[in-house]
Each structure stands twice: as C-alpha cells, then as structure tokens.
C-alpha cells in the first residue's frame, strides 16, 4: 500500500475515532500524549504530512490528530510575529472567548515560519456558546 493510501485510510479512520494516533510518518505514528517529547524537527515532519483543512481553498490549518490542529504563523503572513498570535489566543481564552488552547509553538529550522499547535475546537463547543 502506498504512503498516500495509508494517509487517506488514516484520515478516514481518524474521522471516525477519538484515537490520539493520527498521522503516519514512514513507520511512525504521531502520538498526542508525546507532543512535548518530540523535537521541533520531528514535529515539523508530522505537521507537514498532516491533512489540511480545505474549504474553497487549501487553508494553513492542518489536522495533526483528532484533538490537535496546527496553523502556520509568521513567514509569509504579513511578517506577523507568531508570539503575538499566541498571546492573543491566550488572552482571548482568559477573557472567556472560545479560542483554542495553545499547546506548543514550533519553529521551522532556518526560517521565520512557525507552527502553532493548538487544541481543536469542535462543533459541539460552538453549540454550547450562547
């Protein structure tokens, strides 16, 4: 079975389960519980091989696992400081706004590109907002 078929199968099964294992990278599987033990390089590899959210275009948001998403920050996004975006998310959460919790900020080696790893907000979260 090709890597792409494995990834598609993984995406389809992940949509049906809450398993913390999601992205296949070679023979390794991403493990949510090990998020903080991965090196930045390992995590970037998982992120870059994760399926992206697609609306009318390919979004800069990738599904790292059923409970975690990643978003690009910095680099080609109006020279935005990724730390400002992380701070804005944290302040929004502390003010009671339904913003995702930031779990980790990862810098891509030798670039100004960063990925913000955050908890995924589900539709059930929004139905509870009133």
C-alpha positions as CSV (number, residue, x, y, z in Angstrom):
1,X,0.0,0.0,0.0
2,X,1.4,3.4,-0.9
3,X,2.1,6.1,1.7
4,X,-0.7,8.3,0.3
5,X,-3.2,5.5,0.5
6,X,-2.1,4.8,4.1
7,X,-2.5,8.5,4.9
8,X,-6.0,8.6,3.4
9,X,-7.0,5.5,5.3
10,X,-5.6,7.1,8.4
11,X,-7.6,10.3,7.8
12,X,-10.8,8.3,7.2
13,X,-10.4,6.2,10.3
14,X,-9.4,9.2,12.4
15,X,-12.6,11.0,11.4
16,X,-14.5,8.1,13.0
17,X,-12.5,7.7,16.2
18,X,-11.1,9.8,19.0
19,X,-7.8,7.9,19.0
20,X,-4.8,10.1,19.7
21,X,-2.8,8.4,17.0
22,X,-3.3,10.0,13.6
23,X,-0.6,10.9,11.2
24,X,1.6,8.2,9.8
25,X,5.2,9.2,9.0
26,X,7.1,6.3,7.5
27,X,6.5,3.6,10.1
28,X,6.0,6.0,13.0
29,X,2.6,7.3,14.1
30,X,2.0,10.6,15.8
31,X,1.1,10.2,19.5
32,X,-0.7,13.2,21.1
33,X,0.5,12.2,24.6
34,X,4.1,12.6,23.4
35,X,3.6,16.1,21.9
36,X,6.1,17.7,24.2
37,X,8.7,15.0,23.8
38,X,9.0,15.4,20.0
39,X,11.9,17.5,18.8
40,X,10.9,20.5,16.7
41,X,12.2,18.7,13.6
42,X,10.1,15.6,14.2
43,X,7.0,17.7,14.9
44,X,7.5,19.7,11.7
45,X,7.7,16.5,9.7
46,X,4.4,15.3,11.3
47,X,2.8,18.7,10.6
48,X,3.9,18.9,7.0
49,X,2.5,15.4,6.4
50,X,-0.8,16.1,8.1
51,X,-4.0,16.6,6.1
52,X,-5.0,20.3,5.6
53,X,-8.4,21.8,6.1
54,X,-10.0,22.5,2.7
55,X,-12.8,25.0,2.3
56,X,-12.9,26.9,-1.0
57,X,-9.0,26.8,-0.9
58,X,-6.3,24.9,1.0
59,X,-6.1,26.5,4.4
60,X,-3.0,26.9,6.5
61,X,-4.6,24.7,9.2
62,X,-3.7,21.1,9.4
63,X,-5.2,18.3,11.4
64,X,-2.4,16.8,13.4
65,X,-4.7,14.5,15.4
66,X,-8.4,14.2,16.2
67,X,-7.8,16.7,19.1
68,X,-5.0,18.9,17.8
69,X,-4.6,21.3,14.8
70,X,-1.7,23.3,13.6
71,X,-1.7,26.7,12.0
72,X,1.2,28.4,10.2
73,X,2.3,31.8,11.6
74,X,5.0,34.2,10.6
75,X,7.0,33.8,7.4
76,X,4.6,34.9,4.6
77,X,1.8,36.1,6.8
78,X,2.5,39.9,6.7
79,X,5.6,39.4,8.8
80,X,3.3,38.6,11.7
81,X,5.1,37.8,15.0
82,X,3.9,34.3,16.0
83,X,4.3,35.2,19.6
84,X,1.7,38.0,19.2
85,X,-0.8,35.4,17.8
86,X,-0.1,33.0,20.7
87,X,-0.5,35.8,23.2
88,X,-3.8,36.9,21.5
89,X,-5.2,33.4,21.8
90,X,-4.2,33.1,25.4
91,X,-5.8,36.5,26.3
92,X,-9.0,35.6,24.4
93,X,-9.2,32.3,26.4
94,X,-8.6,34.1,29.7
95,X,-11.4,36.6,28.8
96,X,-13.8,33.7,28.2
97,X,-13.8,33.7,24.4
98,X,-14.0,30.2,22.8
99,X,-10.4,30.3,21.4
100,X,-8.3,27.1,21.2
101,X,-5.7,26.4,23.9
102,X,-2.1,26.7,22.6
103,X,-0.2,23.5,23.3
104,X,3.1,24.3,21.6
105,X,4.9,26.7,19.2
106,X,7.3,25.1,16.8
107,X,9.9,26.9,14.6
108,X,10.9,25.5,11.3
109,X,14.7,25.3,11.3
110,X,16.4,28.1,9.3
111,X,13.2,30.1,8.6
112,X,10.9,32.5,10.2
113,X,8.0,30.1,9.7
114,X,6.4,28.8,12.9
115,X,3.5,26.4,13.6
116,X,1.1,26.9,16.4
117,X,-0.1,23.6,17.8
118,X,-3.5,24.0,19.5
119,X,-6.5,22.1,20.7
120,X,-9.1,21.5,18.1
121,X,-12.5,23.3,18.7
122,X,-15.3,21.1,17.7
123,X,-18.9,22.0,16.6
124,X,-20.2,20.8,20.0
125,X,-18.1,23.6,21.6
126,X,-19.9,26.2,19.5
127,X,-23.3,24.8,20.2
128,X,-22.7,25.4,23.9
129,X,-21.9,29.1,23.3
130,X,-24.9,31.2,23.9
